[in-house]
Amino acid sequence: MRTSRSLTSLVSGALVLGGASAAWACPVCYAADGKVLGWYLVSTYFLSLLPFGIVGVVAGTAYRMARAGRDASDGGDGDAAIGRPVGLRWPRVLKQRLVDYTVLCKPRVVVMVLLTTVAGYYLGAGSASEFSAIFHTVVGTGLAAAGTMTLNQYMEHERDACMIRTRARPLPMGRVRPLEALLLGLVLLLGGVGFLYATTRPLAAAVTATIAATYLLLYTPLKAVTPLCSLVGAVPGALPPVVGWAVARGRIDGEALLLFGIMFLWQIPHTLAISALYREDYARAGIRVLPAVDHDGPATACYAIGHCLALLPVALLPTLVGFAGPVYFFAALALGLAFLWSAVGLMRSGTLASARRLMLTSLVYLPTLFSVLAFDRLPTR
């Protein structure tokens, strides 16, 4: 009875919070004559319920698992037979379930996606930035990114079981069933794209869907086929700023393509450094990233240096085309030279320490570059 009341309260709370979110998040659902666009309000209302619905599904699943586990351990008699309160342990199972679902979503990757998406929005909107638009963008993009990462782990759970750094993930360990991950990923991805379509601009939703399709249908299968998969994977990884720009402008301008170019060129040394750190794991799982097939390492270092060299002038273009000021120019120059020097260090030594140094430099480079660009941007039309 207590569990039933708890679940009822959860559903009621979801309805109230979803309604409040829809009412607050839909200032554009009023036409010029003051009439409410009913279809818009209804669709946004149900999309606002999505996160709470997911929590409800997880709670129900966890409760059933806890009950089934206790019944099995008690010889089928259940909690009531031994006088233990029903539902005593299900919150603990729920907590573990939420942790596992969070791991499936790869929160660190999602955070990076959100940061670059918001940066793209801010650079495109400038002084016209609106908090509600940022909110919609973050929610929709976050859900879609989490869904994409979940589906990626679903597609690669057998490979993950072969690698030391990934075999403790929920799917290889059996804590989450593949069907659960598939359904969770689809719900998050479709919900995120739908939320963006309903609350921002169709172009932003289309770019987000392109990211997911390219990542899941091209990049993920190609990882077992060719080292060129890194170039393919850099495309969806470079598109989040374009999503933010599309929300702000409703179109894709040259500046958005410039942000795409910076992100694309940055990703190659970044992913090569990570692959060099875990080359044995990748080789064991049959993932043909360049460091896994380039055993001595010269090709990996050459590709990293080449893309750092290409990134250096491209990152300076915002100032040269009147998109950013001189502060950004000198910051981009300094960051680019430091990034290049780290890649040269990988060529000179080829050690794990140099690969780790290149990875850390890449993680400093991108957020710093975008932060300075946002600080020193110039007004654009």
TORVEX-652483 format. One record per residue (C-alpha): x, y, z; residue in three letters. Coordinates in steps of 0.5 Angstrom, whole numbers, padded with zeros to 4 digits, always signed. Example, Ala and Ser with C-alpha at 12.3 -4.5 7.8 and 13.67 -1.06 7.14 Angstrom:
REM TORVEX-652483
+0025-0009+0016ALA;+0027-0002+0014SER;
This chain:
REM TORVEX-652483
+0000+0000+0000MET;+0006+0005+0002ARG;+0009+0003-0005THR;+0003+0004-0009SER;+0002+0011-0005ARG;+0009+0013-0007SER;+0008+0011-0014LEU;+0002+0015-0015THR;+0005+0021-0011SER;+0011+0020-0017LEU;+0006+0020-0022VAL;+0002+0026-0019SER;+0008+0030-0018GLY;+0010+0029-0026ALA;+0004+0032-0028LEU;+0004+0038-0024VAL;+0011+0039-0026LEU;+0010+0037-0033GLY;+0005+0042-0033GLY;+0009+0048-0030ALA;+0014+0047-0035SER;+0010+0047-0041ALA;+0006+0053-0039ALA;+0013+0057-0037TRP;+0017+0054-0043ALA;+0012+0056-0048CYS;+0012+0063-0049PRO;+0011+0063-0056VAL;+0005+0059-0056CYS;+0001+0065-0056TYR;-0001+0068-0063ALA;-0002+0075-0064ALA;-0009+0075-0063ASP;-0008+0072-0056GLY;-0011+0065-0058LYS;-0007+0059-0055VAL;-0004+0054-0060LEU;-0007+0048-0057GLY;-0003+0043-0061TRP;+0003+0046-0059TYR;+0002+0047-0052LEU;-0001+0040-0052VAL;+0006+0037-0055SER;+0010+0041-0051THR;+0006+0039-0044TYR;+0007+0031-0046PHE;+0015+0032-0048LEU;+0016+0036-0041SER;+0013+0030-0038LEU;+0019+0025-0041LEU;+0024+0026-0036PRO;+0019+0025-0030PHE;+0016+0019-0034GLY;+0023+0016-0035ILE;+0024+0016-0027VAL;+0017+0013-0026GLY;+0019+0007-0031VAL;+0026+0006-0027VAL;+0022+0006-0021ALA;+0017+0001-0023GLY;+0023-0003-0026THR;+0027-0003-0020ALA;+0021-0005-0015TYR;+0020-0011-0019ARG;+0027-0013-0019MET;+0027-0012-0012ALA;+0021-0016-0010ARG;+0023-0022-0015ALA;+0030-0022-0012GLY;+0027-0022-0005ARG;+0022-0027-0007ASP;+0028-0032-0010ALA;+0032-0031-0004SER;+0026-0032+0001ASP;+0024-0039-0003GLY;+0019-0036-0006GLY;+0015-0034+0000ASP;+0016-0026+0000GLY;+0017-0021+0005ASP;+0010-0022+0008ALA;+0012-0029+0010ALA;+0018-0027+0014ILE;+0015-0020+0017GLY;+0019-0015+0013ARG;+0016-0009+0011PRO;+0014-0010+0003VAL;+0019-0005-0001GLY;+0024-0004+0004LEU;+0030-0005+0000ARG;+0027-0002-0007TRP;+0030+0005-0006PRO;+0037+0002-0006ARG;+0035-0002-0012VAL;+0032+0004-0015LEU;+0039+0008-0014LYS;+0043+0003-0017GLN;+0038+0003-0023ARG;+0039+0011-0024LEU;+0046+0010-0023VAL;+0047+0005-0028ASP;+0042+0009-0033TYR;+0047+0015-0032THR;+0053+0011-0034VAL;+0049+0009-0040LEU;+0048+0017-0042CYS;+0056+0018-0041LYS;+0055+0025-0037PRO;+0062+0028-0039ARG;+0060+0027-0046VAL;+0054+0030-0045VAL;+0056+0036-0041VAL;+0061+0037-0047MET;+0056+0037-0052VAL;+0052+0042-0048LEU;+0057+0047-0047LEU;+0059+0047-0054THR;+0052+0048-0056THR;+0050+0054-0051VAL;+0057+0057-0054ALA;+0054+0056-0061GLY;+0047+0059-0059TYR;+0051+0065-0055TYR;+0055+0067-0061LEU;+0049+0067-0065GLY;+0044+0071-0061ALA;+0049+0076-0058GLY;+0045+0081-0054SER;+0039+0078-0056ALA;+0040+0071-0052SER;+0034+0069-0048GLU;+0034+0064-0042PHE;+0028+0061-0044SER;+0031+0059-0051ALA;+0037+0057-0048ILE;+0033+0052-0043PHE;+0030+0049-0049HIS;+0036+0048-0052THR;+0040+0045-0046VAL;+0034+0040-0045VAL;+0033+0038-0052GLY;+0040+0037-0054THR;+0042+0034-0047GLY;+0036+0029-0048LEU;+0038+0027-0055ALA;+0046+0027-0053ALA;+0044+0022-0047ALA;+0040+0018-0052GLY;+0045+0017-0057THR;+0050+0015-0052MET;+0046+0010-0049THR;+0044+0007-0056LEU;+0052+0007-0058ASN;+0053+0003-0051GLN;+0047-0002-0053TYR;+0051-0003-0060MET;+0058-0004-0057GLU;+0056-0008-0051HIS;+0060-0014-0054GLU;+0066-0010-0055ARG;+0066-0006-0049ASP;+0066-0013-0045ALA;+0073-0014-0048CYS;+0076-0008-0046MET;+0079-0007-0039ILE;+0076+0000-0039ARG;+0069-0001-0041THR;+0068-0008-0038ARG;+0065-0006-0032ALA;+0060-0002-0035ARG;+0052-0004-0034PRO;+0051-0007-0040LEU;+0057-0012-0040PRO;+0056-0013-0033MET;+0049-0015-0034GLY;+0046-0010-0029ARG;+0042-0007-0035VAL;+0039-0011-0040ARG;+0040-0010-0048PRO;+0033-0009-0049LEU;+0032-0004-0043GLU;+0038+0000-0046ALA;+0035+0000-0053LEU;+0028+0003-0051LEU;+0032+0008-0046LEU;+0036+0011-0052GLY;+0030+0011-0057LEU;+0026+0015-0052VAL;+0031+0020-0050LEU;+0033+0021-0057LEU;+0027+0022-0060LEU;+0024+0026-0054GLY;+0030+0030-0055GLY;+0029+0031-0062VAL;+0022+0032-0061GLY;+0023+0037-0056PHE;+0028+0041-0060LEU;+0023+0041-0066TYR;+0017+0043-0061ALA;+0020+0049-0057THR;+0026+0052-0062THR;+0027+0051-0069ARG;+0026+0045-0074PRO;+0033+0046-0077LEU;+0036+0045-0070ALA;+0032+0039-0069ALA;+0034+0037-0076ALA;+0042+0038-0074VAL;+0041+0034-0068THR;+0038+0028-0072ALA;+0043+0028-0077THR;+0048+0028-0071ILE;+0045+0022-0068ALA;+0044+0018-0075ALA;+0052+0020-0077THR;+0054+0018-0070TYR;+0050+0011-0069LEU;+0049+0009-0077LEU;+0056+0011-0080LEU;+0061+0012-0074TYR;+0060+0006-0070THR;+0060+0001-0075PRO;+0066+0004-0078LEU;+0070+0003-0072LYS;+0071-0004-0073ALA;+0073-0003-0081VAL;+0077+0003-0082THR;+0082+0008-0078PRO;+0078+0013-0082LEU;+0072+0012-0077CYS;+0076+0018-0073SER;+0074+0023-0079LEU;+0067+0020-0080VAL;+0066+0021-0072GLY;+0069+0028-0072ALA;+0063+0030-0076VAL;+0057+0029-0071PRO;+0062+0031-0066GLY;+0063+0038-0069ALA;+0056+0040-0070LEU;+0053+0042-0063PRO;+0055+0049-0064PRO;+0051+0049-0070VAL;+0045+0047-0067VAL;+0046+0052-0062GLY;+0047+0057-0068TRP;+0041+0055-0071ALA;+0037+0056-0065VAL;+0039+0063-0065ALA;+0039+0065-0072ARG;+0034+0060-0075GLY;+0040+0059-0081ARG;+0047+0056-0082ILE;+0051+0062-0083ASP;+0059+0062-0085GLY;+0061+0063-0078GLU;+0057+0057-0076ALA;+0061+0053-0081LEU;+0067+0056-0078LEU;+0065+0054-0071LEU;+0064+0047-0074PHE;+0071+0047-0077GLY;+0075+0049-0071ILE;+0071+0043-0067MET;+0072+0038-0073PHE;+0080+0039-0073LEU;+0080+0039-0065TRP;+0077+0033-0065GLN;+0082+0029-0069ILE;+0088+0030-0064PRO;+0084+0029-0058HIS;+0081+0022-0060THR;+0088+0020-0063LEU;+0091+0022-0056ALA;+0085+0018-0052ILE;+0086+0012-0057SER;+0094+0012-0056ALA;+0092+0011-0049LEU;+0088+0005-0050TYR;+0091+0002-0056ARG;+0091-0005-0053GLU;+0084-0005-0051ASP;+0082-0002-0057TYR;+0086-0008-0061ALA;+0083-0013-0056ARG;+0076-0011-0058ALA;+0077-0011-0066GLY;+0076-0003-0066ILE;+0081-0001-0072ARG;+0082+0006-0069VAL;+0089+0009-0072LEU;+0093+0008-0066PRO;+0091+0000-0065ALA;+0094-0001-0072VAL;+0100+0003-0072ASP;+0104+0000-0067HIS;+0110+0004-0067ASP;+0106+0010-0067GLY;+0109+0015-0072PRO;+0103+0015-0077ALA;+0099+0017-0070THR;+0103+0023-0069ALA;+0104+0025-0076CYS;+0096+0026-0076TYR;+0096+0029-0069ALA;+0101+0034-0072ILE;+0098+0035-0078GLY;+0091+0037-0076HIS;+0094+0041-0070CYS;+0097+0045-0076LEU;+0091+0046-0080ALA;+0087+0048-0073LEU;+0092+0054-0072LEU;+0090+0058-0078PRO;+0083+0056-0078VAL;+0082+0058-0070ALA;+0085+0065-0072LEU;+0080+0066-0078LEU;+0074+0069-0073PRO;+0078+0075-0072THR;+0081+0076-0079LEU;+0073+0075-0082VAL;+0071+0080-0076GLY;+0067+0076-0072PHE;+0072+0076-0066ALA;+0077+0082-0063GLY;+0084+0082-0062PRO;+0084+0079-0055VAL;+0081+0072-0058TYR;+0087+0072-0064PHE;+0092+0072-0059PHE;+0089+0067-0054ALA;+0088+0063-0060ALA;+0095+0063-0063LEU;+0098+0062-0056ALA;+0093+0056-0055LEU;+0094+0053-0062GLY;+0102+0053-0061LEU;+0101+0050-0054ALA;+0097+0044-0057PHE;+0102+0043-0063LEU;+0107+0043-0058TRP;+0104+0037-0055SER;+0103+0034-0061ALA;+0110+0034-0063VAL;+0112+0031-0056GLY;+0108+0025-0058LEU;+0112+0025-0064MET;+0118+0025-0060ARG;+0117+0020-0055SER;+0111+0016-0057GLY;+0110+0015-0049THR;+0103+0014-0046LEU;+0105+0020-0042ALA;+0106+0024-0048SER;+0099+0022-0050ALA;+0096+0023-0044ARG;+0099+0030-0044ARG;+0096+0031-0051LEU;+0089+0029-0049MET;+0090+0034-0043LEU;+0092+0040-0047THR;+0086+0038-0052SER;+0081+0039-0046LEU;+0084+0045-0044VAL;+0084+0048-0051TYR;+0077+0048-0053LEU;+0073+0050-0047PRO;+0078+0056-0046THR;+0078+0058-0054LEU;+0070+0058-0054PHE;+0070+0062-0047SER;+0075+0067-0050VAL;+0071+0067-0057LEU;+0065+0069-0053ALA;+0068+0074-0049PHE;+0071+0078-0055ASP;+0066+0077-0060ARG;+0064+0082-0064LEU;+0057+0084-0066PRO;+0055+0080-0073THR;+0048+0081-0077ARG;
